[in-house]
């Protein structure tokens, strides 16, 4: 790995690295905040998955999470949202909701995406292995969080890997990608036209068959322009009721889809995870 950024931050270190990913077949970057407690031993770790168009830097520079992670003694890892670089295909029309910056945290099965777009394997195998090998984190105390496309990624990855994570939270998640334009485009492109293959990456579908009851916190702003068409929060509420799955879903009055929303409640999310980490 190559260190490409380092800043002192709230008594800890905000670091950025580049590495060659075998899973994705390209160079990848990720950011990691190490709280001051990491100087004395292993600390728990929270993985943050960002949304469409983002890189590993959006959350790091806009959310203000470090001030809370310092107090709670939690490392925070922010990976990129898709593979990038020479030879990595992008949306043919240059749209923002597919291709670069829009990996959707799935393993693509269709050409030309299947070689590089394997973000699910990257996040469940390769990246955690690197983090555990090179940083003072306790891989057994691990949680997930994310925003929008990353909220979808956090919820689905946590539900698909029982026993792996202590808790999961999401801001404005894409709750049912099978039933929104963003998800239909991404899953159709990466996985092909068979909608049955999409179910494994749809939170509302996964809830019906999970046995583990992870602690779940979801925050959604009621002034979010994407709420009705793309995010479909009522579908998640209904799926949780149908599955008798206890989760906290909070509708926050007046908040939109931006990082102003995330910065407002990120402290509560980190405190939520700290209970279980």
C-alpha positions in Angstrom: 0.0 0.0 0.0 1.1 3.6 -0.7 0.2 6.3 1.8 -1.1 9.3 -0.2 -2.5 11.5 2.6 -2.0 12.1 6.3 -3.5 14.7 8.6 -3.6 15.1 12.3 -7.2 15.2 13.3 -8.9 15.4 16.7 -6.0 13.8 18.4 -5.8 11.0 15.9 -4.7 10.5 12.3 -6.8 10.9 9.1 -4.9 8.7 6.6 -5.4 7.9 2.9 -4.0 5.0 1.0 -3.8 3.6 -2.6 -3.4 -0.1 -3.2 -3.6 -2.5 -6.1 -6.8 -4.5 -5.8 -6.8 -8.1 -7.1 -10.5 -8.3 -6.7 -11.3 -5.2 -8.8 -8.3 -5.4 -11.2 -7.3 -1.8 -10.6 -5.8 0.6 -8.1 -8.1 1.6 -5.3 -8.1 4.3 -2.6 -9.5 4.3 0.9 -9.4 6.6 3.9 -9.1 5.6 7.5 -9.4 7.6 10.7 -7.4 6.2 13.6 -8.5 7.6 17.0 -5.8 8.3 19.6 -6.7 5.1 21.4 -5.2 3.2 18.5 -1.8 4.2 19.7 -2.3 1.9 22.7 -4.0 -1.1 21.2 -6.7 -2.4 18.9 -9.9 -0.4 18.4 -13.3 -1.3 16.9 -13.9 -0.3 13.3 -16.8 1.3 11.4 -17.0 1.0 7.6 -18.7 3.9 5.9 -20.1 3.3 2.4 -20.8 6.5 0.4 -23.4 7.3 -2.3 -23.5 7.9 -6.0 -20.8 10.1 -7.5 -18.8 10.0 -4.2 -15.2 8.9 -3.6 -13.6 7.9 -0.3 -13.1 11.6 0.5 -16.7 13.0 0.7 -17.5 11.6 4.0 -14.1 12.3 5.5 -14.2 16.0 4.6 -17.9 16.8 5.1 -19.5 14.6 7.8 -17.5 15.7 10.8 -17.4 12.1 12.1 -13.8 12.3 13.5 -14.8 14.4 16.5 -17.1 11.7 17.7 -14.9 8.8 16.7 -12.1 10.3 18.8 -14.3 10.3 22.0 -15.7 6.8 21.4 -12.4 5.3 20.3 -13.6 3.9 16.9 -11.6 3.7 13.7 -13.6 4.7 10.6 -12.8 3.3 7.1 -14.2 5.0 4.0 -13.6 3.0 0.8 -14.2 4.4 -2.7 -17.6 3.7 -4.3 -16.5 1.9 -7.4 -13.4 0.7 -9.3 -11.6 3.3 -11.3 -8.7 3.8 -13.7 -7.6 2.9 -17.2 -9.6 0.0 -18.7 -12.4 0.3 -16.2 -15.6 0.7 -18.1 -18.0 3.6 -17.4 -21.6 4.4 -18.3 -21.8 4.7 -22.1 -23.7 7.9 -21.9 -21.6 9.4 -19.1 -24.5 9.4 -16.6 -23.8 9.7 -12.9 -25.9 6.8 -11.8 -24.0 3.9 -13.4 -20.3 3.0 -13.9 -17.6 5.1 -12.2 -18.7 6.3 -8.8 -21.8 4.0 -8.9 -20.6 0.4 -8.1 -23.7 -0.3 -6.1 -21.8 -2.7 -3.9 -22.7 -5.7 -5.9 -20.7 -8.4 -7.8 -21.4 -7.8 -11.5 -22.1 -10.8 -13.7 -22.6 -9.1 -17.0 -20.0 -8.0 -19.6 -18.1 -5.6 -19.6 -18.7 -5.1 -15.9 -17.9 -8.4 -14.4 -14.1 -8.1 -14.5 -13.9 -4.9 -12.4 -17.2 -4.3 -10.7 -17.0 -6.6 -7.8 -17.5 -4.2 -4.9 -19.3 -6.7 -2.7 -16.3 -9.1 -2.7 -13.9 -6.1 -2.2 -15.8 -5.0 0.9 -16.4 -8.3 2.5 -13.0 -9.9 1.8 -10.1 -7.9 0.4 -10.4 -4.6 2.1 -11.2 -5.9 5.6 -8.2 -8.2 5.2 -5.9 -5.3 4.4 -7.3 -3.2 7.3 -6.8 -6.0 9.7 -3.3 -6.7 8.5 -2.0 -3.2 8.5 -3.8 -1.2 11.2 -4.6 -1.7 14.9 -8.2 -2.6 14.5 -10.2 -5.4 16.1 -11.9 -7.1 13.1 -14.2 -9.0 15.5 -15.7 -5.6 16.5 -16.9 -4.3 13.2 -20.0 -2.3 12.1 -21.4 -0.8 8.8 -23.0 2.5 7.9 -23.7 4.3 4.7 -25.6 7.0 2.7 -28.0 6.6 -0.2 -26.4 4.0 -2.5 -24.0 3.3 0.4 -27.0 2.9 2.8 -28.3 0.2 0.4 -24.8 -1.4 0.5 -24.5 -1.3 4.3 -27.9 -2.8 4.9 -27.6 -5.6 2.3 -24.0 -6.6 3.2 -24.9 -6.7 6.9 -28.0 -8.8 6.3 -26.1 -11.2 3.9 -23.3 -11.9 6.4 -24.8 -13.0 9.8 -22.4 -12.9 12.7 -20.0 -10.6 10.8 -21.2 -7.2 12.0 -22.3 -5.8 15.4 -24.7 -3.2 14.0 -25.7 -1.3 10.9 -27.0 2.2 10.2 -28.0 4.2 7.1 -28.8 7.7 6.0 -31.4 8.0 3.2 -30.8 4.4 1.9 -32.0 3.1 -1.4 -34.3 0.7 0.4 -35.5 -1.4 -2.6 -33.4 -1.0 -5.7 -35.7 -3.5 -7.5 -38.4 -0.8 -7.3 -36.7 2.4 -8.2 -35.0 3.9 -11.4 -31.5 4.0 -9.9 -31.6 0.4 -8.8 -33.3 -0.9 -11.9 -30.6 0.6 -14.1 -27.7 -0.5 -11.9 -28.9 -4.1 -11.2 -30.1 -4.6 -14.7 -26.8 -3.4 -16.1 -24.5 -5.3 -13.6 -26.6 -8.5 -13.2 -28.7 -8.8 -16.3 -32.4 -8.8 -17.0 -33.4 -11.7 -14.6 -35.0 -9.9 -11.7 -34.7 -12.9 -9.5 -30.9 -12.4 -9.5 -31.5 -8.9 -8.1 -33.2 -10.0 -4.9 -29.9 -10.8 -3.2 -29.1 -7.1 -3.3 -32.5 -5.7 -2.2 -32.9 -5.0 1.6 -36.7 -5.4 1.4 -36.3 -8.9 -0.1 -33.5 -10.0 2.2 -35.5 -9.2 5.4 -38.0 -12.0 4.7 -35.4 -14.7 5.1 -32.8 -13.5 7.6 -32.5 -15.1 11.0 -30.1 -12.7 12.8 -31.6 -9.6 14.3 -28.9 -7.0 14.0 -29.4 -3.6 15.6 -30.5 -1.3 12.8 -30.8 2.5 12.7 -32.1 4.4 9.6 -32.5 8.2 9.3 -34.4 9.7 6.4 -35.2 13.4 5.8 -38.7 14.2 4.8 -37.6 17.0 2.6 -35.4 14.7 0.5 -36.1 15.1 -3.2 -35.3 11.5 -3.9 -37.5 10.0 -1.1 -40.6 9.1 -3.1 -39.2 7.9 -6.4 -35.7 6.5 -5.5 -35.4 5.7 -1.8 -38.8 4.2 -1.1 -38.5 4.2 2.7 -42.2 3.0 3.2 -41.2 -0.2 1.5 -38.5 -0.8 4.1 -40.9 0.0 6.9 -43.4 -2.5 5.6 -40.8 -5.2 5.0 -39.6 -4.8 8.6 -43.1 -5.2 9.9 -43.8 -8.2 7.7 -40.6 -9.9 8.9 -41.1 -8.8 12.5 -37.6 -7.3 12.3 -37.1 -4.6 14.9 -35.3 -1.6 13.5 -35.4 2.1 14.2 -36.5 4.1 11.2 -36.7 7.8 11.9 -38.2 10.4 9.6 -36.4 13.7 10.2 -38.5 16.8 9.5 -37.0 19.3 7.1 -33.8 17.5 6.2 -32.7 16.7 2.6 -30.3 14.3 1.0 -27.2 16.3 1.6 -24.2 16.0 3.9 -25.7 18.8 6.0 -28.2 16.1 7.1 -25.5 13.5 7.7 -23.4 16.0 9.7 -26.4 16.7 11.9 -26.9 13.2 13.0 -23.6 11.4 12.5 -22.8 11.8 16.2 -25.9 9.9 17.1 -25.1 7.1 14.6 -21.6 6.7 16.0 -23.0 6.6 19.5 -25.5 4.0 18.3 -22.7 1.8 17.0 -20.5 2.3 20.1 -23.2 0.5 22.2 -22.5 -2.7 20.3 -18.8 -2.3 19.4 
